Amino acid sequence: MAMNRFYIILLPVILVTFSCKNEGRVPKPANYVNPDQMAEILTNLYMADGLLNNPQVRKRFEYKDSTRNYIDIIESYGYNKDEFDASVSYLFLSNPQKLEAVYERVLANLSKIEADNLKDKEITAAINRDYYNGRSSISLPDFGITDRINLDVPIDKPGEYIVRVRILIYEDDQSINPFINLNYWYDDGTENGHSEPWDTLWLNKTGRSELITLSKIMADSSATHIRGPLFNHTDQSGHWEKHAQYSNFNITHNDREEIIKGPQP
């Protein structure tokens, strides 16, 4: 059994069994681990054990003896394993109630770490929320011979929104001057509503898939939607067809101040 599991799991049993059975005074170890550090070390031993249960982490350290990872933690505090064991034994024999307090502190530390991790995950999920609510991929002309692929996505707070989409426009695409022009929009009671335009991004017919990223900081916090075509074009007469593939749609929000736009390799 891993060293830290031994301490965490068996400590309560030892305390219950022997708390009233003091074996007498024993000499204090020369390099004694005080209760505060003992609780900190045990907390880190338990966390290391949890990490080593992760297959990727375990594979990275598979060349090391399993107990060596725990010994490294103890030694990082300036003690060796024998000194740590002796300190635990000394505290158990001389003051089991204090050792029980150490154990309770370890549980409290682990509970706080778990609560902090859950909070971090919630914050990360909120930051990384994907606002996109449409189809996962769109092929033209299958989806529509001259479709503009209009975006209409509700948003819920001011700041900067980032739109990412992977675009492939084939060389035989027949649209003229393809481009993206998005807007922050809200209903102001007029026929078309109020629009705050993003910068226009012109698209190239390269026949290669590119990840396009656009963003804009919202100047008017009244905006409720991101709207506009992801594949606009200059109007032309007669029969013609678009030939393109749109996929990997993603719309996120963050508090950065810089604006990123344009194709990425």
C-alpha positions in Angstrom: 0.0 0.0 0.0 1.3 3.5 -0.8 3.0 5.3 2.0 0.5 8.2 2.3 -2.5 5.8 2.1 -1.0 4.0 5.0 -0.9 7.1 7.1 -4.3 8.4 6.0 -6.3 5.2 6.2 -4.6 3.5 9.2 -4.1 6.5 11.4 -7.7 6.6 12.8 -7.5 2.9 13.6 -4.2 3.3 15.4 -5.6 6.3 17.4 -8.8 4.4 18.4 -6.9 1.3 19.4 -4.0 2.8 21.3 -5.1 6.3 22.4 -5.6 5.0 26.0 -2.6 2.8 25.9 0.4 5.1 26.2 3.6 3.1 25.9 5.4 5.6 28.1 7.6 8.6 27.3 9.9 8.2 24.4 12.8 10.4 23.4 12.0 13.2 20.9 13.7 12.7 17.6 16.7 14.9 16.9 15.2 16.2 13.7 11.6 16.3 14.8 8.9 17.1 12.2 6.5 19.5 14.0 2.8 19.0 13.7 2.2 21.8 11.3 4.8 20.5 8.8 3.6 16.9 9.4 0.1 17.9 8.4 1.4 19.7 5.3 3.6 16.7 4.3 0.8 14.2 4.8 -1.5 16.4 2.7 1.0 16.5 -0.2 1.6 12.7 0.1 -2.1 12.1 -0.3 -2.3 14.5 -3.3 0.7 12.8 -4.9 -1.0 9.5 -4.6 -4.1 10.8 -6.3 -2.0 12.2 -9.2 -0.1 8.9 -9.6 -3.4 7.2 -10.1 -3.7 9.2 -13.3 -2.4 7.0 -16.2 -0.6 9.8 -17.9 1.2 10.9 -14.8 2.0 7.4 -13.7 3.5 6.6 -17.1 5.8 9.7 -16.8 7.2 8.5 -13.5 7.1 4.7 -14.2 10.9 4.5 -14.2 10.9 5.4 -10.5 10.2 3.1 -7.6 6.6 3.9 -6.4 7.7 4.8 -2.9 10.5 7.0 -4.2 7.9 9.6 -5.3 6.6 9.9 -1.7 10.1 9.9 -0.2 11.0 12.8 -2.5 8.2 14.8 -1.0 9.4 14.2 2.6 12.9 15.1 1.6 11.8 18.3 0.0 10.9 19.5 3.5 14.4 18.7 4.8 13.7 15.3 6.4 14.2 11.7 5.4 11.7 8.9 5.7 13.2 7.5 9.0 13.0 11.0 10.6 9.4 11.4 9.4 8.4 7.9 10.7 10.1 8.6 14.0 8.3 11.9 14.4 4.9 10.2 13.7 5.7 7.5 16.2 6.9 10.0 18.8 3.7 12.1 18.5 1.6 9.0 18.6 3.2 7.6 21.8 3.6 10.9 23.6 0.5 12.8 22.5 -2.0 10.8 20.4 -4.6 13.6 20.7 -2.2 16.0 18.9 -1.6 13.3 16.2 -5.4 13.1 15.8 -5.4 16.8 15.4 -2.8 16.5 12.7 -5.0 14.0 10.9 -8.0 16.3 11.2 -6.0 19.1 9.7 -5.0 16.9 6.8 -8.7 16.1 6.1 -9.5 19.8 6.3 -6.7 20.7 3.9 -7.9 18.1 1.4 -11.5 19.3 1.7 -10.4 22.9 1.0 -8.3 21.8 -2.0 -11.2 19.8 -3.4 -13.5 22.8 -2.9 -11.0 25.2 -4.6 -10.6 22.8 -7.5 -14.4 22.6 -8.0 -14.6 26.4 -7.9 -11.8 26.7 -10.4 -13.6 24.2 -12.7 -16.8 26.3 -12.5 -14.9 29.5 -13.3 -13.1 27.8 -16.2 -16.4 26.4 -17.6 -17.9 29.9 -17.4 -14.9 31.5 -19.1 -14.8 28.8 -21.8 -18.5 28.6 -22.4 -19.3 28.1 -26.1 -22.2 30.4 -27.2 -22.5 28.9 -30.6 -25.9 27.2 -31.1 -26.0 26.1 -34.7 -25.0 23.3 -37.0 -21.6 21.7 -36.4 -20.6 21.9 -40.0 -22.1 23.3 -43.2 -21.2 22.3 -46.8 -22.0 24.4 -49.9 -23.6 24.0 -52.3 -25.2 21.0 -50.4 -26.6 23.3 -47.7 -27.5 26.1 -50.2 -26.1 27.1 -53.6 -25.5 30.8 -52.6 -26.2 30.6 -48.8 -24.6 33.3 -46.7 -24.4 31.2 -43.6 -26.0 33.7 -41.3 -25.0 33.8 -37.7 -27.6 34.8 -35.0 -26.3 34.0 -31.5 -27.6 35.3 -28.2 -25.0 36.8 -25.8 -25.4 37.7 -22.2 -22.7 40.1 -20.9 -20.5 42.9 -22.1 -16.9 42.4 -23.0 -15.0 40.8 -25.9 -16.5 37.9 -27.9 -14.3 35.7 -30.0 -15.7 33.8 -33.1 -13.7 30.9 -34.4 -14.6 28.8 -37.4 -12.7 26.6 -39.8 -13.3 27.6 -43.4 -12.3 25.9 -46.6 -13.3 27.8 -49.8 -12.5 25.8 -52.9 -10.7 27.4 -55.8 -13.7 26.7 -58.1 -16.1 28.7 -55.8 -18.0 31.1 -58.0 -18.8 33.8 -55.4 -17.3 37.3 -55.9 -15.3 38.9 -53.1 -16.3 36.5 -50.3 -16.1 38.1 -46.8 -17.4 37.9 -43.2 -19.2 40.9 -41.7 -20.6 40.4 -38.2 -22.4 42.9 -35.9 -23.3 43.3 -32.2 -27.1 43.8 -32.4 -30.1 44.6 -30.2 -33.7 45.6 -30.7 -34.0 49.3 -30.3 -37.6 49.5 -31.6 -36.7 50.3 -35.2 -37.3 48.0 -38.2 -33.7 46.7 -38.4 -32.6 47.2 -34.8 -29.3 48.7 -33.7 -26.1 47.2 -35.1 -22.4 47.7 -34.1 -20.3 46.4 -36.9 -17.2 44.3 -36.6 -14.3 44.7 -39.0 -14.9 43.1 -42.3 -12.7 40.0 -43.0 -12.1 39.1 -46.6 -11.8 35.4 -47.5 -9.5 33.7 -49.9 -10.2 30.9 -52.3 -7.1 28.9 -51.4 -8.5 25.4 -51.4 -7.0 25.0 -48.0 -8.7 24.7 -44.6 -8.0 27.7 -42.3 -9.0 28.4 -38.8 -10.5 31.9 -38.9 -10.6 33.9 -35.6 -12.4 37.2 -35.2 -13.1 39.2 -32.1 -14.4 42.6 -31.0 -14.9 44.4 -27.7 -18.5 45.3 -27.3 -18.7 49.2 -27.1 -22.5 49.2 -26.5 -23.4 46.9 -23.6 -27.0 46.8 -24.7 -26.2 44.2 -27.4 -28.1 41.0 -27.1 -26.9 39.1 -30.2 -24.0 38.5 -32.6 -25.5 38.6 -36.0 -24.3 38.6 -39.6 -23.2 36.4 -42.5 -20.1 34.2 -42.3 -20.0 33.9 -46.1 -21.2 37.2 -47.6 -20.4 38.2 -51.2 -20.8 40.8 -53.9 -24.2 40.4 -55.6 -24.1 39.0 -59.1 -26.7 37.9 -61.7 -27.2 34.6 -63.4 -26.7 31.1 -62.1 -23.6 30.6 -60.0 -22.7 28.4 -57.0 -20.6 28.5 -53.9 -18.2 25.7 -53.0 -17.0 25.8 -49.4 -16.9 23.9 -46.1 -17.5 25.5 -42.7 -16.8 23.6 -39.5 -15.5 23.7 -35.9 -17.7 26.7 -34.9 -16.9 28.2 -31.5 -17.9 31.5 -29.8 -16.4 32.4 -26.5 -16.1 35.4 -24.2 -13.2 36.8 -22.2 -11.9 40.0 -20.7 -8.9 40.5 -22.8 -8.3 43.9 -24.3 -6.6 43.0 -27.6 -8.6 42.2 -30.7 -7.5 39.1 -32.7 -8.6 38.6 -36.3 -7.5 36.9 -39.5 -6.6 33.4 -40.7 -4.3 31.1 -38.7 -2.4 28.2 -40.2 
